[in-house]
Amino acid sequence: MAVLECTFCYEPLEVEPPDRLHIAFSSMKPILNSYYGDIVKKKHKCQNPNCKKSITAFWYAPLEYFS
């Protein structure tokens, strides 16, 4: 389980990573050579009834995970 924050209303949002490899996330694409393999781009919907906006998360496997 991971906790994202809505970039519009700052409401916390609990989400599941896409798999066991992609454990880190960012609201912007990670810097090249800071991750292993590919990046999974996933949209999440804010649970705040007054917001409900779509939040994009870039899920990746950080290089530190493999050290």
C-alpha positions, -999 to 999 in steps of 0.1 A, spaced: 0 0 0 12 35 -8 -2 69 0 -3 95 -27 -14 131 -23 -38 147 -47 -19 175 -65 -52 196 -67 -67 193 -32 -39 176 -12 -63 148 0 -43 116 8 -51 86 -14 -42 50 -6 -33 30 -37 -17 -3 -46 15 -4 -66 11 -20 -100 33 -49 -90 61 -60 -66 89 -45 -87 75 -10 -92 74 2 -56 84 39 -59 62 66 -74 65 102 -85 41 128 -99 67 135 -126 87 111 -148 118 100 -129 153 111 -140 169 88 -165 193 62 -149 176 66 -115 154 35 -120 157 -1 -132 136 -13 -162 105 5 -173 81 30 -159 45 22 -154 22 53 -158 -10 48 -139 -40 72 -134 -57 73 -100 -89 92 -91 -90 115 -61 -115 102 -35 -124 136 -23 -160 141 -34 -154 178 -40 -124 171 -63 -126 137 -81 -97 147 -104 -74 123 -121 -39 120 -107 -11 105 -127 16 85 -109 48 72 -125 57 39 -108 92 26 -111 119 4 -95 145 26 -79 181 15 -84 187 15 -46 163 -14 -44 188 -36 -62 219 -26 -42 
